[in-house]
Amino acid sequence: MRIALLVWTARGGAFGNLSQALAKGMRAGGADEVILSYLTEGPRESLGAGIRLAPLGVTRARRSVRAIRRLLLDEAPDVLVPMLPLVTIPAVAAASLVPRRKTKIVVFHSDTLSSDYRIDHRWSPRMRALPFMARFAYPRADALVAETDALRDLLGVEGIRMGKRPVAVIPPPVDVEAIRTQAAERPSHPWLVEKPTPVIASLGRLVKRKDFPSLIDAVAQVRQQRDVRLIVFGAGPEREAIQRSLDARGRHWASLPGHVANPFAEIARSDVFVMPSLDEAFCLALAEAMSCGVPVVSTDAAGGGPRFILNGGTFGTLLPPGDASSLAAAIEELLSDDKLARERAELARRRADDFEPRRIGEQWLQFLRERVLSGVGP
């Protein structure tokens, strides 16, 4: 089976890491070849035998239809998997322009759509239009894979009807082995090199839906009981606003170092990892932190991602979003009980193994063989 993955970017960040891990997992799971096609940037290094890079040669999704059509004609993969609505919509349009097309289009549904765009893209007409365009594009694909059961159930809320087309729930892969290798390296942040006090860590794009201000307020409450510091790794449009708020309040115990080359070496030395999001389709950063073997606290964000990863709270603390006091209490509980923290860290580490790329790749190939390429209905 030859599979093509279509992504916006395949270099760094959540979706870059995701696309690389999925390519590796599909190949390890039995795919004859995986073609990783991208618009903007590709991986910095080879992903191994049987994984081929295919840049589209365009950088704007709305101009990519012709390039995707050419990919389908030249490569003729058995399956094309577009990831994110931004590339799914032109992919479906391109597929309609290929006569006697044999390639199956399988949407990888990894976005909460309206919920996400209301929070971070409410002033962007183009981004706000994507959920409406998805209603027309998704049902014209041949099948759909949702990251979580909650995302699958939200399809109906979005007005997306897949009819008799096959739909499966398969979580995204997490490159557990690579993360643990990087986690063993020496951290670079001075608070983690010397470790004078406990450190709370978080990782993610600095956007409104991540709700890092609630985490800052929670750590401020914890500091009323003990000395503790906070490091939030990541960059994004809300960075300046968050930093101004910190500066105005004299909060020198919180650090925003931006993007770092190896965040896992930093997270592995932290005492607690916290994800305070309002909206998460899956939350790859949470699963990556669990791979590092640290106890985790997360909000039960809209979209259901953290609930899925933590299995309702079995593998970490799950709390209502936007509640700084609850976050503070959960952090304090882990900092004050070493035995509990070690047990939660081990649970987190074991749960992360469920998302190992080969396991996820095997699930994908089974679904494609039995439900998509065989012609057998749901």
KOLMIDO-21381 format. One record per atom (N, C-alpha, C, CB): z, y, x. Coordinates in steps of 0.02 Angstrom, whole numbers, plus 32768, in hexadecimal, padded with zeros to 4 digits. Atoms other than C-alpha are relative to their C-alpha. Last residue first. Glycine has a CB too. Example, Ala and Ser with C-alpha at 12.3 -4.5 7.8 and 13.67 -1.06 7.14 Angstrom:
7FFD7FC57FD6
81657FCB82AC
802580377FD9
7FB980178014
80007FC5802D
81867F1F8267
8000803C802D
803E80017FCE
***
This chain:
7FB87FFE7FFA
817D80197C31
80227FC77FDB
801A80427FE7
7FDE7FC88020
80C67FEA7C41
804A7FFC8007
7FEE80047FB8
7FD080168031
80767F717CBC
8026803B7FE5
80317FCC801E
80197FF08043
7FDD7FB97D12
802F7FE97FC8
7FBD7FE27FF6
800F803D8025
80097F5E7DB1
7FE1800D7FBC
803E7FD67FF8
8040801C7FEB
7FFC7FFC7E1A
7FEC7FC17FDA
80037FF1804A
80347FCC7FFA
8083805E7DBF
7FBC7FE18010
801380338035
80077FD6803C
810A7FEA7D7B
7FC580308002
803E80287FF7
7FF480218040
811B7F537DEC
7FF0802B7FC3
80467FEA7FFC
8023803F8009
80CE7F8D7E8F
80047FE67FB8
801B7FCC8030
80497FF47FFD
810280427E85
7FD97FC07FF4
7FED801F8044
80167FDB803C
81B2801A7E4A
7FB580097FFF
802480447FFC
7FFA802F8038
81CB7F957ED1
7FE880227FC0
80497FE97FF9
8039802E7FFD
8185800C7F54
80037FCD7FC7
7FFF7FDC8043
803F7FDF8010
81FD80977F22
7FC77FCD7FFD
7FF180368034
7FFF7FF28047
829580257F21
7FBF80217FE9
803C802D7FEE
800C80408023
82667FE27FCC
8001800A7FB5
80357FCC8015
804780107FFB
82588094800F
7FEF7FC07FDB
7FEC7FFA8049
80227FD68030
830680BD7FCE
7FB57FF18000
800D804B800F
7FEC80158044
8352802A8029
7FDB80277FCB
804C80087FF7
80228040800F
82ED805180C6
80127FE87FBA
80137FCB8033
80487FFB8011
8322810880C1
7FDF7FBE7FEF
7FDC801E8039
8024800D7FC2
83E180EC80B8
7FB57FF97FF1
801A7FBF8023
803D7FD68000
841E81378014
7FD87FF78040
801380497FF8
802A80128039
84A080B07FF0
7FBE80267FFF
8025800D7FBF
802B80387FED
84E480C880A0
7FD27FEB7FC7
802B7FC58016
803D7FE57FE1
85258173806A
7FD07FC88013
80118029803E
802E7FEC8035
85A1811B7FF7
7FBE801A801D
802080367FD4
801D803D801E
85F280C4808B
7FCE80117FC9
80387FD37FE4
802D801F7FCF
860B816780EA
7FDE7FC37FE2
80277FED8040
803C7FD67FFC
865581BE8053
7FCD7FE0802E
801280478018
8026800A803E
86CF81308035
7FBF80278002
802B80167FC4
801F80427FFC
8702813780EC
7FD97FF07FC1
80367FCB800C
80367FFC7FCE
871F81F380E3
7FDC7FBD8006
801C80158044
80397FDF8020
878281E08042
7FC580058030
801380477FE8
801B802E8032
87F681618094
7FC2801D7FDF
80357FF07FCB
802280377FDD
880D81CF812D
7FE17FD07FCF
80317FDB802E
803D7FE57FE2
8835826880C2
7FD87FCA8024
801180398030
80317FF78035
88B182058059
7FBD8019801C
801B80327FCC
801480438016
890C81CB80F4
7FCB80057FCA
803E7FD87FE7
802E801E7FCF
890F827A813E
7FE67FBC7FEA
80227FFA8044
7FF680498002
895E82C680A2
7FCC7FDF802D
7FFA7FE57FB6
7FB980107FFC
897A838380AA
800E7FB58001
802480207FC6
7FE37FE77FC1
88C883B480D5
80497FEB8008
7FFB804C8003
801B80267FC8
88808345804D
801E80168042
7FB480068003
7FEB80468006
88F0838A7FC4
7FE97FD7803C
7FE47FE27FBE
7FBB80057FEA
88D6843D8000
80197FB87FFD
802D802D7FD6
80007FF87FB8
881A842C7FEE
80467FF7801C
7FE480468015
801D803C7FE4
882B83E87F3E
7FFE8002804C
7FB97FF57FE5
7FD080378008
88A484727F0B
7FE57FBF8020
80107FF57FB6
7FC97FF67FD2
883284F97F52
80327FC77FFE
802480437FF1
8019800E7FBD
879A84B47EF7
803980068033
7FC7802F8013
800680497FFB
87FD84B27E55
7FE67FEB8044
7FD17FE57FC9
7FBC801C7FFC
883185677E71
7FFE7FB48005
802980157FC2
7FE67FFA7FBC
877F859D7E98
80457FE08008
800280498016
7FB680008005
873B855D7DF2
801E7FFF8046
801A7FC37FD6
7FE77FBC800B
8681858A7DE7
804B80067FFC
7FE4801A7FC3
801C7FCA7FD8
864884D67DD1
802080437FEF
7FB480057FF5
802B7FD38027
86BE84537D87
7FE48037802D
8026801E7FC5
7FDC7FCB8025
86FF83D77E09
7FD0802B7FD7
8027802C8031
80327FDF802A
86CD83327E5C
802480307FD1
7FD67FCC7FD8
7FE37FD88036
873582F07EED
7FCA80267FDB
80358031801B
7FEC7FBD7FEC
86E382687F53
801A80267FC4
7FC680268021
80087FFA7FB8
86A181B67F4D
80118046801B
7FB87FEF8013
7FE8803B7FDC
86DB81817EA0
8000800A804C
7FD47FC47FEF
7FC27FF07FDD
86CA82307E55
801D7FC48026
803380187FCF
7FCE7FE5802E
864582127DD0
8043800F8020
800B7FD07FC9
7FF380318034
85DF81A27E42
803A80177FD3
800F7FBC801E
7FB980137FFD
85EE821C7ED3
80147FCE7FCB
802B803E7FFA
7FEF80147FBC
853282257EEC
80477FE78004
7FF6803C8030
8024803E7FEF
850A82257E32
80167FE88044
7FB4800B7FFE
7FE180348028
858F82A87E08
7FE17FBC800F
7FF980107FB4
7FC080147FE3
855183117E9A
80247FC97FD9
802D803B8006
8007801E7FBE
849F830F7E55
80427FE98020
7FDF802F802D
7FE180427FF8
84C6832A7D9D
7FFC7FE08044
7FE47FD47FD0
803480287FE0
844B83B77D7A
801A7FBB8012
7FE68022803E
8035800E8030
84D584337D56
7FC67FDD8024
7FE780427FDE
80337FCD800C
855784257DE0
7FCF7FEA7FC9
7FDA800F803F
80298029802C
85F183B67DD8
7FC7802D7FE7
802A7FE27FC3
80007FEF8047
863B84177E69
7FD17FD07FDB
7FEA804A7FF5
803B7FE1801C
865483C07F0E
800B80147FB8
7FC47FD18005
7FEE7FE38040
86DD838B7F85
7FC280217FE5
803D80338006
80287FCC8020
86B9831A8018
801E80147FBD
7FB97FE87FF5
7FF17FFE8048
871B82B58097
7FDC803A7FE0
804C80057FF4
7FCB7FCF800F
86BF82A7813E
800F7FFD7FB5
7FEA80488017
7FBD801C8005
865E8211817E
803780337FF9
800D7FD7803C
7FD97FED7FC4
85BF826381BE
80467FE57FFE
8002804B8007
8017802B7FC9
85588206813B
8028800C803F
7FB6800B800D
7FDF80418009
85C2825D80B7
7FEC7FCF8036
7FF17FE47FBC
7FBB7FF77FE8
8585830480FC
80277FBE7FFA
802380387FD9
80037FFD7FB7
84D182C980E5
80468008801E
7FD3803A8017
800980457FE8
84F582958031
7FFD7FFE804C
7FC07FE27FE3
7FC38025800E
853C8342800C
7FFB7FB9801B
800E80007FB4
7FCE7FEB7FD0
84AC839B8063
80427FDA7FF6
800C804B7FFB
800980267FC2
842F83357FFD
803680128033
7FBB800D801D
7FD47FE57FCD
847083807F5C
7FFF7FD5803F
804880067FE6
7FE280387FDC
841B83227ECE
80378017802E
7FCB7FD98028
802780398018
83D683987E49
801A7FC08020
7FB58009800E
8018802D7FCB
846284127E70
7FDA7FC67FE0
803B7FE6802B
803A80268015
849884AB7E0B
7FE87FD5803B
7FC6802F7FE7
80077FFC8048
8539850F7E10
7FCB7FD17FE6
7FF180477FEB
803C7FEA8024
855F84DC7EC2
800A80037FB4
7FC87FD1800F
7FE87FDB803C
860A84D87F19
7FCA80117FCD
8021803E8016
803E7FE9801F
85E5844E7F9B
801180227FBE
7FCD7FC57FF5
7FFE7FEA8045
867E8435800B
7FBB80197FE9
803580387FF7
80407FE28012
868E83D180AC
800280117FB6
7FC47FD18012
8016800B8045
874083B480E8
7FBC80217FF8
8034801C7FCC
7FCC80278022
878D83A48195
7FEE7FEF7FB8
804280278001
7FDA7FDA8032
86F883DB81FE
80337FD27FDE
7FD180207FCB
7FC07FEA7FE3
86C38382829D
802A80287FCE
7FF3802A803E
7FD9803B7FEE
8638831C8247
80448013801D
7FDA7FD68032
7FE0801B803C
85F983BC81F5
802D7FC68011
7FCB7FEB7FCC
7FCD7FD18017
85D5840E829D
80287FE37FC5
7FDF80437FEB
7FCC80007FCC
8579837B82EC
8039802E7FEC
7FE380168044
7FD7803C800A
851D836C8246
80367FF88035
7FD47FC27FFF
7FC47FF28027
84E084208249
802E7FC47FFA
7FEC80167FBB
7FE1803F8011
846983FC82DA
8040800D7FD8
800F7FD6803F
802E80387FF2
83EB848782F8
801D7FBD7FEA
7FEF7FFE804A
7FF1801D7FBF
8454850C82A4
7FD67FC18009
804D7FF08007
801D80417FF1
841C857E8217
80147FE98046
7FB380027FF9
80478008800F
8492860B81ED
7FE87FB9800D
7FD880318028
802980037FC3
853886218248
7FB67FF97FF3
80177FC7802A
80438010801A
8593865E81AB
7FD07FFD803B
7FE880357FCB
80397FF67FD3
864B865D81DE
7FC07FE97FDE
800B7FD98042
803C8020801B
86EA86738178
7FC48011802C
7FF380157FB7
7FF780487FFB
8794869581C7
7FC57FDA7FE2
80417FEC7FDE
801C80167FC0
8766874A81EA
80097FB5800A
802180268038
7FF980497FFC
878187748133
7FDE7FE68040
7FE17FDE7FC2
7FE180117FC1
879D882E8141
80097FB6800B
804180218006
7FBE801C800C
877B88488089
80247FEC8041
7FFC7FC47FD1
7FD97FD08027
86E888BD80A3
80487FE87FF5
7FDF800C7FBC
7FED7FC87FD5
86A48850812E
802D80307FDB
7FC28024801A
7FCF80177FCF
86A587B480C2
801A8039802A
7FE27FC9802C
7FC3800E8025
864E880B8031
80387FE9802F
7FF47FCB7FCB
7FE27FBF8011
85CE885480A7
80427FF67FDB
7FD0802A7FD5
7FE17FE57FC4
85B087A580EE
802080437FF3
7FCB80068038
7FC380277FF2
8593875B8041
8024801D803C
7FEF7FB6800C
7FCF7FF08035
851887E58013
80427FDC800C
7FE47FEE7FBB
7FE67FBD7FF4
84BE87D480BA
803480137FCC
7FC780337FFE
7FD57FFC7FC5
84AD871880A8
801F8045800A
7FD87FEE803E
7FBE7FE78011
846F87167FF5
802D800A803C
80217FD17FCF
80017FBA8016
83B687098023
8044801D7FEF
7FD580067FC5
801C7FF38041
83CB86698088
800980477FEA
801E7FD27FCD
801B7FBC8006
841186158121
7FE380087FBA
7FC9800D8036
803B7FF68029
847D857D813F
7FEB80487FFE
800B7FE67FBA
803E80037FDA
852385428183
7FC480077FD1
7FFB7FBD8027
80378011802D
85C0857D8129
7FC080028029
7FFD80307FC2
80427FF67FE2
865A8578819A
7FCC7FE97FCD
7FF87FDA8044
803A80168026
870985908152
7FC0800F8026
7FFF80217FBA
803D7FD87FF8
87B0859D81AB
7FC67FE07FDA
7FEE8009804A
803B80288005
886185638186
7FC3802D8005
7FFF7FD77FBE
80377FE17FDB
890F85A481A5
7FC57FD07FFE
801580108049
800A80187FBB
89828560811E
7FC780278020
7FF37FB48002
7FD380367FEF
89CA85858071
7FFD7FEB8049
7FF17FC47FD4
7FBD7FEA8014
897F862E8044
80357FCC8011
800280107FB5
7FE27FDC7FC8
88E985F780A9
8044801E7FEE
7FD280368017
7FE280327FD4
88C185798020
802580228039
7FCA7FD0801C
7FC480198021
88A5860A7FA9
80247FCD802B
7FEF7FE27FBB
7FCF7FCA7FFD
882C865F8020
80427FEA7FDF
7FE580407FDD
7FE180047FBE
87D585B78031
80338038800A
7FCA80038038
7FD5803B7FFE
87B785B67F76
80237FFA8043
7FD77FC07FF2
7FC27FF08025
877686697F75
80317FC58002
7FEF80117FB6
7FDB7FCF7FD7
86F9863D7FFE
804180127FDD
7FD68040800C
7FE280257FC8
86C485A27F9D
8029802F802C
7FCA7FDC802A
7FC88026801C
86A9860A7EFF
80237FD88037
7FE97FD17FC8
7FC67FD4800C
864086857F64
803C7FDC7FE3
7FEC80397FD3
7FD17FFE7FC8
85D685F07F9F
803880327FF8
7FDA8010803F
7FBE7FE38011
858B85DB7EF3
80327FFE8039
801D7FDD7FC4
7FD080247FD6
84FB85677F26
8047801A7FF6
7FEC8005804A
7FEC803E8022
849685A87E91
802F7FD5802A
7FC37FD97FEF
7FCC7FF98034
849A86577ED8
80177FBE7FE3
7FE7802C7FC9
801D7FE7803E
843D86317F79
80367FFE7FCA
7FC27FD57FEB
7FD57FCD801C
84778616802B
7FDD80227FC5
801480348037
80237FC08004
841C8573804C
802C80337FDE
7FBC7FF87FDC
80317FF68035
849684E9806E
7FDE80448006
80207FF97FBC
80447FFC7FE6
852384A480D8
7FD0800A7FC5
7FED7FC18028
803180088034
85DF84AB80C3
7FBB800C801D
800E802F7FC4
80467FF57FF3
867184968138
7FD77FF97FC0
7FE67FCE8034
80268014803B
872E84A9812B
7FB68010800E
801A80237FBE
803E7FDD8011
878484B381D3
7FE07FE07FC3
7FCF7FFF803C
802E8027802A
8838848681FF
7FC4802B7FEC
80247FE67FC1
7FE680098044
888084F4828A
7FD17FD47FD9
800A80457FDC
7FBB7FE88003
886D85098346
80217FF67FBC
800180498012
7FDD8017803D
87D48496834A
804980187FFD
7FFE7FB47FFB
7FB87FFD7FF0
879C84BD83FD
802B7FE57FC8
801580468011
7FF980187FBB
86E7848783E6
804A7FFD8013
7FDA802F8031
800280488002
86EB84978328
80057FE18046
7FC17FE87FDE
7FC880178029
8722854C831E
80037FB47FFD
7FFA801C7FBA
7FC07FFF7FDC
86AF857283B0
803B7FE87FD8
800E80468018
7FD77FCA801B
861385388351
80457FFF8022
80087FF97FB3
800B7FC17FDC
85A584CF83C3
802D80387FE7
7FB880157FFA
800D7FC6802B
85D5841E8394
7FF9803F802A
803880087FCD
7FCB7FCD7FFC
85C383908413
7FEF803B7FD3
80098018804A
80097FCE7FCC
8552830083DE
803880357FFC
7FBB80237FF9
7FD980137FC5
858E826B8378
7FFA80338039
7FEA7FBC801A
7FB97FEE800B
855382BB82D6
802B7FF0803D
801B7FDA7FC3
7FF67FB97FF4
84A082B68317
804980157FF9
7FD480297FD0
800F7FF57FB9
84A481F88323
800B80498011
7FB77FEB8010
7FC580167FDB
84FB81F0827B
7FF58006804B
80117FB87FEE
7FCA7FD08009
8472825A822C
803D7FEC8029
801380047FB5
800E7FC47FD8
83E881F08276
803880337FFB
7FBE80207FE9
7FFC80117FB9
8435814F8233
7FF4803E802C
7FCD7FCA8012
7FBB800A7FEB
845681978187
80067FF3804B
801F7FC67FD9
800A80217FBF
83A781D98169
80437FF88023
7FCF8029802D
7FDA7FD97FCF
83CF81FF80B3
7FFB7FDA8042
804B800A7FEA
7FE280207FC5
835481BF8032
80268032802B
7FCA7FDE8029
80237FF17FC1
833A820F7F88
80217FDD803B
7FFD804C800C
7FE47FC77FDB
838181B67EF0
7FD8800E803F
80497FF48012
7FF780167FBA
830F81477E87
801B803C8027
7FBD7FE58020
7FCD7FD87FDD
830E81577DC9
800B7FE18045
804480027FD7
7FCA80237FDD
826E81137D7E
80318033801C
7FE47FD38038
7FCF7FD17FE5
81EB814B7CFF
80397FD88020
801C80307FC7
7FC4801A7FE0
814D80EB7CD3
802D8037801D
7FEE7FCE8037
800780037FB7
80D381467C5F
80417FE88020
7FEC8045801C
7FF980447FE9
80E981177BA9
7FF87FF9804C
7FCD7FD47FDE
801E8033802A
810B81C97B71
800C7FBA801B
7FB6800C7FFB
8029802C7FD6
8138823A7C04
7FDF7FC87FD7
802A7FE28037
800480418020
817682C57B93
7FD17FD48028
7FE880067FB6
802F802B7FDC
81B083627BEC
80027FBA7FE3
80117FFF804D
803C800A8028
820183DD7B73
7FCA7FD88022
7FE480437FED
80357FD47FE7
827E841A7BF4
7FC07FFA7FD7
7FF17FF08049
7FE77FBC800B
830E83CB7B93
7FCA80338014
8041800D8027
80077FF18047
82AA832A7B8D
801680467FEF
80287FCF7FD8
80477FF8800F
829783297C49
7FF580127FB7
7FDA7FC08011
80107FB9800A
835283497C59
7FB6800B7FF3
80158028803C
7FEF7FED8043
8374828F7C3F
7FEF80487FF0
804A7FF47FF4
802E8022802F
831482627CDB
800E80167FB9
80077FB38006
80407FDE7FFC
837482E57D3D
7FCD7FE17FD1
7FE57FFF8048
7FF87FC08022
8419829D7D00
7FBE80278001
803880298021
8007800B8048
83E181ED7D2F
800780417FD9
80337FCE7FE8
7FC280178020
83C882297DE1
7FF27FF47FB6
803A8033800A
7FCD800E7FCE
833982497E5C
803F7FE27FE2
801280418025
7FCC7FCC8001
82B282377DD7
80377FED8032
801D80097FB9
7FC080177FE4
821581D07DF8
8030803B8001
7FF77FE18047
7FCF7FCF7FE8
817E81F27D89
803D7FDC801B
801480327FC8
7FBB80188003
80DE81977D5C
802E8036801C
80087FBD8029
800080478014
802281AD7D45
80477FE37FF9
7FD97FD78032
7FF9802D7FC7
801F826B7D45
80047FB97FE6
80408012802B
804380117FEB
7FDD82CB7CAF
80007FD78041
7FD6803F8009
801B8037802A
808982CA7C5F
7FB97FEB8012
800380137FB8
7FDE80407FF6
80CB832F7CF5
7FE37FC77FD5
804A80087FF1
801780267FC5
804883B97CF0
80207FBB8004
80108027803F
804580168007
805B83FF7C40
7FEA7FD28039
7FD2803C7FFC
800780238040
8117840D7C37
7FBA7FE57FF5
8012802F7FC7
7FEF80467FF6
811884377CF0
7FFA7FD87FBF
80487FFB801B
803A80227FE4
80BA84D87CCB
800E7FB6800A
7FEA80208043
803180058036
814885107C5B
7FC17FDC8017
7FEE80467FE5
7FEA80328031
81CA84E77CE0
7FCE7FF87FC7
804380147FE3
800880457FEA
815F85437D64
801A7FCC7FCD
80237FF68041
803680228025
815085E77D04
7FFB7FB68010
7FBE8023800E
7FE8800E8044
81FA86247D3F
7FCB7FDD7FD6
801780407FDE
7FD380387FFD
81BC86147DF2
801A7FED7FBB
803B8010802F
8024803C7FEA
812486817DD3
802E7FC38001
7FE2800B8046
8029801C8037
818287017D6A
7FDD7FBF8015
7FCD80337FE9
804280147FE6
820487197DF5
7FD77FE07FC8
80087FCE803C
802B7FC57FFC
829B877D7DB8
7FBA7FF0801B
80208035802C
80087FE18042
82FC86E77D78
7FD2803D8001
804480147FE5
80447FE58004
82DE86887E18
7FF380257FBF
7FCD7FC78008
80187FE27FC2
838B86577E57
7FBB80217FFB
7FFD7FCD8034
7FCC7FE87FD3
83F4862E7DBD
7FE28028803B
80297FC6801B
7FD97FCB8021
837386207D32
8032801F8030
80257FE47FC3
80267FC27FFF
82FE85C37DA9
802480397FDC
7FBC7FF67FE1
80067FE47FBD
837B853A7DCE
7FE080457FFD
7FD87FD2802D
7FBC7FEF7FEA
83A785197D18
7FFE80238043
802C7FC28003
7FE97FC28020
82F185207CE1
804480178018
80017FF77FB5
802F7FD58023
82B384A17D61
8022803D7FE2
7FDC7FD97FCA
7FE47FF58042
8341842B7D8F
7FD880327FD7
804880188006
7FF17FBA800E
82D683EF7E20
801C80067FB9
7FC0802C8008
7FC47FF07FD9
82B983497E77
801780477FF4
7FF37FF5804B
7FDD7FCC8025
823482F27E0E
8044800E8020
80097FEC7FB5
7FBB80087FE7
81C382907E84
8028803B7FE3
80047FFE804F
7FD77FC47FF6
8124828B7E1B
80447FEC801B
800780277FBE
7FBA800E8014
80BA81F07E33
802B803C8011
801B7FBF8023
7FD67FC67FF2
7FFD820C7E37
80467FF37FE4
7FE180417FE1
7FCF7FF28033
7F9D81697E42
802B803B8015
802C7FC17FF2
7FBD7FEE7FE9
7F0481697EB2
802D80107FC5
7FFD803C8030
7FD8803D7FFD
7E6F81117E64
8048800E8016
7FE07FCE802F
7FC780007FD1
7E1281AE7E2D
80277FBE7FFB
8030803B7FF0
7FEF80477FF7
7D6F818B7DD3
80397FF88033
7FC37FD88018
801F8031802D
7D3E82427DEB
80137FB88012
7FB380078000
801A80397FD9
7DBB82AF7E49
7FE37FCD7FD0
80387FE1802C
80427FEE7FE7
7DD283597DF4
7FE17FC9802A
8004803F8028
802E7FFE8039
7E6583207D88
7FB9800F8015
801780357FCE
801080458014
7EC082EE7E27
7FCE7FFE7FC7
803F7FDA7FED
8031801B7FD1
7EB683A17E67
7FEA7FBA7FEC
801C7FFE8047
80407FDE800C
7F0C83E57DCC
7FCA7FE4802D
8007804B800C
801A801B803F
7F9583627DDC
7FBD80207FEF
8033800B7FC6
801480457FF3
7FAD83917E92
7FE27FE07FC1
803B7FD68019
804480037FE3
7FAB844B7E69
7FE87FB9800E
7FFE80288040
80307FE2802F
803F84317DF1
7FB98003801E
801780467FEC
801380318033
809E83B87E61
7FCA801D7FD2
803D7FEB7FD6
803B80257FE9
809D842F7EF6
7FE87FCC7FCD
800E7FDD8042
802D7FD27FDE
811084B57EB1
7FC27FDE801B
802580238039
80337FE6802F
815C84377E39
7FCD802C8022
802180277FC8
7FF37FBD801A
81B683E27ECB
7FC880187FD2
80098032803B
7FB87FF38003
817A83457F28
800C804A7FF2
80237FEA8042
7FF07FBA7FF5
80C983057F09
804A800C7FF5
7FD6802E7FD2
7FBE7FEB801A
80BC82487F1D
800A80498011
80397FD4801E
7FEF7FBE7FE7
8008820B7F30
804180157FDF
7FC880337FF4
7FD17FD68025
7FEF81507F1B
800780438023
80457FDD7FF9
7FF08022803F
7F6980D37F4C
802B802C7FD4
80247FBD800F
7FC4802A7FFE
7F29814E7FCD
800A7FDC7FBD
803E802A8012
7FFC802F8038
7E7381897FC1
803D7FD38004
7FC17FD57FFE
7FCF80337FEF
7E7781DE806D
80047FC87FCB
804580208008
800780197FBB
7DD982478065
802E7FC5800E
800E80388031
8042801C7FF5
7DCC825F7FA8
7FFB7FDF8045
7FCC80377FF9
8009803A802C
7E8582757F84
7FBD7FDE800C
800680147FB7
7FD380357FE9
7E9D82E8801A
7FF67FC07FD7
804A80177FFD
801F801B7FC5
7E04834E7FE6
802A7FC7801D
7FF580368035
803A80288017
7E4E83657F39
7FDD7FDF803C
7FCE802C7FD8
7FE3803F8019
7EF0839D7F8C
7FC97FD27FE6
8035800E7FC9
7FEA80287FC6
7E91841F7FF2
801D7FBD7FEA
80338027802A
803C80197FDE
7E3384607F58
80147FD3803B
7FD480398019
80218032802A
7ED5846F7EF4
7FC47FE18024
7FE980207FBE
800380427FE1
7F3584C57F81
7FD87FCC7FD9
80457FE7800B
804380067FE1
7F1A857D7F59
7FF47FB9801B
7FF980338038
80327FF08032
7FAB858A7EDE
7FB97FFD801B
800E80457FE3
800980378030
8019852C7F58
7FC9800F7FCE
80417FF37FDB
7FEB7FEA8042
7FFF85AB7FE3
7FF07FCA7FCD
7FDD80437FEC
7FB97FF28000
7FFC85748099
801A80187FBD
801180338034
7FF37FC58029
7F53852080A9
804C80097FFD
7FE17FF97FB7
80277FC77FE8
7F1584A8812F
8004803D7FD5
7FB97FEB8006
80347FEE8030
7F4E840E80D2
7FD480398018
801F80127FBE
7FF97FBC8019
7FAC83C68166
7FC680127FD2
80048032803B
803F7FE6801A
7F9C83088171
800B80467FE4
7FE27FD17FCA
7FF97FBC8019
802282B081D7
7FBB801A7FEC
8020802E8036
80327FD27FE6
801A81F381E9
800880447FDF
7FB97FE57FF4
7FF67FC18024
80A7817781D7
7FD38035801F
804C80178002
800C80098047
807B80C48206
800D803D7FD6
80287FC97FE6
803E80248012
80CA80CC82B0
7FFA7FF97FB5
7FFF7FBA8022
800580477FF0
8154814C82C6
7FBE7FE27FE8
80397FDB7FE1
7FD08025802A
818A81F3827F
7FFA7FB5800A
7FF580127FB7
801D80398024
81378257830A
80367FDB7FD8
7FDD7FD08031
8010803B7FD8
818C82F9833A
7FE57FC87FD5
803E7FE88027
80067FEC7FBA
81A883AB82FD
7FEC7FC5802D
8042801C8018
7FC880147FD5
81848378824A
7FF480158049
800B7FB57FFD
7FF680487FFA
80FF83DB81EC
803C7FF1802C
7FC37FDF801B
7FED80197FBE
80FC848F81B1
800B7FB57FFE
804080238019
7FEC7FCE7FCF
80A884ED8122
800D7FE38045
803D80247FE9
80227FC08003
8043848880A5
8011802C803C
801280247FC0
7FD67FC6800A
807083D380C5
7FD780408001
803780038035
802B7FC58004
8028832380C4
802A803C7FEC
7FC67FF57FCD
7FD57FC78011
808F828E80FE
7FD5803F8004
803E80048030
80207FC37FEA
801E81F480F8
802C803A7FE9
7FB680077FE4
7FE77FC58025
807E815280EE
7FDF803D801F
804E80058002
80077FC07FDF
802880B08122
801D80367FD2
7FB680108012
802F800A7FC8
803A7FF780FD
7FF780408027
7FBC7FE77FE6
803F7FDE8009
80D680168094
7FD37FF5803C
800B804B7FF3
803A802B8007
815A7F8F80AC
7FBE80227FF3
800C7FD27FCA
7FFB802A803C
82087FD9809B
7FC27FD67FF3
800D80297FC5
7FD380377FF1
8206801B814D
80057FCF7FC7
8045801A8012
801F80287FCC
816C80838124
802C7FC48011
7FF4802B803F
80388024801E
81B680BE8081
7FDD7FD38032
7FCD80327FE2
7FE78035802B
825A80E980D6
7FC97FD87FDF
802C801E7FCA
7FE580377FD7
820981488165
80177FC57FD4
803A8018802B
8039801E7FDD
81A181B180ED
80177FC4802A
7FDD8034802D
802480298031
823981CD807F
7FC37FDE801F
7FEA802C7FC4
7FDA803D800D
82A182058114
7FDC7FD37FCE
804680127FE5
8003802B7FC5
821B8280814C
80257FBD7FF4
801E8023803D
8044801C7FFB
820582C7809D
7FFA7FD1803D
7FCC80388005
800C80318035
82C182DB8086
7FBB7FDF8007
800580227FBB
7FDB803E7FF0
82E0832F812D
7FF17FC97FCE
804B800D8003
801E801A7FC4
825883AF8109
80207FBE8014
800580328039
803D80248013
829883C08059
7FD97FE8803C
7FD5802D7FD5
7FF5803A802B
834A83E6808D
7FC07FDA7FF1
802080177FBF
7FE77FF18043
832284568120
80047FC27FD6
7FD480347FDF
7FBD7FE48007
82B7842781B5
8013800F7FB8
8005803F8027
7FD87FF17FC4
81FC840D81C1
804280207FED
7FD8802F802F
7FE4803E7FE7
819683B3813C
802B800B803E
7FC97FCE800F
7FF380007FB8
816B844B80D4
801F7FBE8014
802D803C8015
80097FBB7FEC
811F845F8027
80088006804C
8032802F7FDC
7FC57FD57FFF
810F83A58010
7FEC80478013
80357FE48031
80177FBB7FFE
808D83217FE2
803C802F7FFA
7FCC800E7FC8
7FCC7FD28018
80B7826D800B
7FE680478008
80447FF68027
80017FBB7FE6
802481F6801A
803880287FE0
7FBB80217FF4
7FDE7FCD8028
803D813B8003
7FFA80438023
804A7FEE7FF4
80047FC07FDC
7FCF80AD8041
801A80377FD2
7FB780108017
80007FC4802A
800080008000
8000803E802C
803D80007FD0
***
